[in-house]
Amino acid sequence: MSTCYAVQHPFFQPAMRLIAAITQSNPAEVTTTFAHQYKDGTIVRLDIPPADGMQQADQFVGALVVTSDTTFIINLDTTNFDQFAIPGSPDPHVNTCAQVVPIGEVNETLKAATQNVAPFI
């Protein structure tokens, strides 16, 4: 089984999250492996390795709408895309960690703007 890591409480927010599932629907719904802490309007990029399928969505960039602590929808029609599936026994030398990476937000809202400060020791 693949070993992927993401820090649940990083110093810098919003943070990268691992993708657990992407629906074949319009709009697509993305599920993360734990709470993503994103806000409506966060602009993200999907990084999907070939082993996980749905290569048509790889490098997609768009704003999201939060639907739960671990899900959000993006304006992407994945109805006819290949199925997304994390392989059960991937080649250990192949990256199989699908990620959603925040890259910005809708400027007029600034909902996700946070003060990113590492704690002092």
C-alpha positions as CSV (number, residue, x, y, z in Angstrom):
1,M,0.0,0.0,0.0
2,S,1.1,3.5,-0.7
3,T,2.5,5.7,2.1
4,C,1.4,9.3,1.8
5,Y,1.8,12.0,4.5
6,A,0.2,15.4,5.1
7,V,0.5,17.5,8.2
8,Q,-2.9,18.0,9.8
9,H,-2.0,21.2,11.7
10,P,0.8,22.9,9.6
11,F,2.3,26.3,10.4
12,F,1.2,27.7,7.0
13,Q,-2.4,27.7,6.0
14,P,-4.2,26.8,3.8
15,A,-2.3,23.6,3.4
16,M,-1.9,20.8,0.8
17,R,-4.3,17.9,1.5
18,L,-4.3,14.3,0.1
19,I,-7.1,13.3,-2.1
20,A,-9.1,10.2,-1.1
21,A,-11.7,10.4,-3.9
22,I,-13.0,12.4,-6.8
23,T,-16.5,11.8,-8.2
24,Q,-17.4,11.3,-11.9
25,S,-20.0,14.1,-11.9
26,N,-20.7,17.7,-12.8
27,P,-19.5,19.4,-10.8
28,A,-16.9,17.1,-9.4
29,E,-16.7,16.5,-5.7
30,V,-13.3,16.0,-4.1
31,T,-12.9,14.1,-0.8
32,T,-9.7,14.7,1.3
33,T,-8.2,12.2,3.8
34,F,-8.9,14.5,6.7
35,A,-10.4,18.0,7.4
36,H,-9.1,20.4,4.7
37,Q,-9.9,23.7,6.5
38,Y,-10.5,25.4,3.1
39,K,-13.0,28.3,2.6
40,D,-15.3,29.0,-0.3
41,G,-13.4,30.7,-3.1
42,T,-10.0,29.0,-2.3
43,I,-8.3,28.4,-5.7
44,V,-6.7,25.0,-5.8
45,R,-4.7,22.8,-8.2
46,L,-5.3,19.1,-8.5
47,D,-2.1,17.0,-8.7
48,I,-3.0,13.5,-9.7
49,P,-0.3,10.9,-10.5
50,P,-1.0,8.5,-13.4
51,A,-1.4,5.5,-11.1
52,D,-4.5,7.1,-9.6
53,G,-6.4,7.5,-12.9
54,M,-8.5,10.5,-13.9
55,Q,-5.5,12.1,-15.7
56,Q,-8.0,14.4,-17.4
57,A,-8.3,16.3,-14.1
58,D,-4.5,16.5,-13.4
59,Q,-3.3,20.1,-13.1
60,F,-6.8,21.5,-13.1
61,V,-7.0,24.9,-11.4
62,G,-10.2,26.4,-10.1
63,A,-12.1,27.9,-7.1
64,L,-13.9,25.5,-4.8
65,V,-17.1,25.5,-2.8
66,V,-16.9,23.7,0.6
67,T,-19.6,21.0,1.2
68,S,-18.2,19.5,4.4
69,D,-15.1,19.3,6.5
70,T,-13.6,16.8,4.1
71,T,-15.3,17.5,0.8
72,F,-15.6,20.4,-1.7
73,I,-16.9,20.8,-5.2
74,I,-15.0,22.3,-8.1
75,N,-16.3,23.6,-11.4
76,L,-15.1,20.6,-13.5
77,D,-17.3,18.1,-15.4
78,T,-15.6,14.7,-14.7
79,T,-18.6,12.7,-15.9
80,N,-16.7,11.2,-18.8
81,F,-13.3,11.1,-17.2
82,D,-11.5,8.0,-16.3
83,Q,-12.3,6.8,-12.8
84,F,-10.2,8.0,-9.9
85,A,-8.9,5.1,-7.8
86,I,-5.9,4.9,-5.4
87,P,-4.1,1.6,-6.3
88,G,-4.1,-1.0,-3.6
89,S,-0.6,-2.3,-4.4
90,P,1.3,0.3,-6.3
91,D,4.9,0.1,-7.5
92,P,6.9,1.4,-4.5
93,H,9.0,3.5,-6.9
94,V,5.9,5.4,-8.3
95,N,4.4,8.4,-6.7
96,T,0.8,7.6,-6.0
97,C,-0.2,10.5,-3.7
98,A,-2.9,12.6,-5.3
99,Q,-3.0,16.1,-3.8
100,V,-5.0,19.2,-3.7
101,V,-2.8,22.3,-3.4
102,P,-4.2,25.7,-2.5
103,I,-2.6,28.4,-4.8
104,G,-4.8,31.5,-4.1
105,E,-8.3,32.7,-3.4
106,V,-10.9,34.9,-4.9
107,N,-9.5,38.3,-4.2
108,E,-12.7,40.2,-3.2
109,T,-13.4,37.8,-0.3
110,L,-10.1,37.1,1.4
111,K,-11.8,34.5,3.5
112,A,-8.8,32.2,3.7
113,A,-6.3,34.9,4.5
114,T,-4.5,33.9,7.7
115,Q,-1.5,35.0,9.7
116,N,1.1,32.3,9.1
117,V,3.6,32.4,12.0
118,A,5.7,29.6,13.3
119,P,5.6,29.4,17.1
120,F,8.6,30.6,19.0
121,I,10.5,28.1,21.2
